[in-house]
Amino acid sequence: MSLSVLFLTIKQGRDLVAADKGGTSDPYVSMDFTHKGKEKKIKTKVVKKTLNPVWNEQVEIQYSNPSEVINMRVYDQDLMSSTAIGNISFAVSVFQEQGLSQENGV
């Protein structure tokens, strides 16, 4: 089976939940998906003390089946642990069905 590549840009978050005492969060995005039968994980940088983080990080995901699901979660990073503050899951096929590509700005 041939591999295809999906390029995503994790741009920003808006109006996130305040998980820290000071009324902000230290958010980052964690993505997980399966590639060749193995779980893969990608993480963005942590943006400190904000509810409106900007990451602008590009990721490349190789896949062989458009029904593969990508799970994205936003976490607040703390010293000892991380707290989930948001999530979304979608199949790669969503991008194919919409005809989305880098050429038309997605």
Secondary structure as UniProt FT lines:
FT   STRAND          4..12
FT   TURN            21..22
FT   STRAND          27..35
FT   TURN            36..37
FT   STRAND          38..43
FT   STRAND          54..63
FT   TURN            66..67
FT   STRAND          69..77
FT   STRAND          82..91
FT   HELIX           93..97
FT   TURN            98..99
FT   HELIX           102..104
//
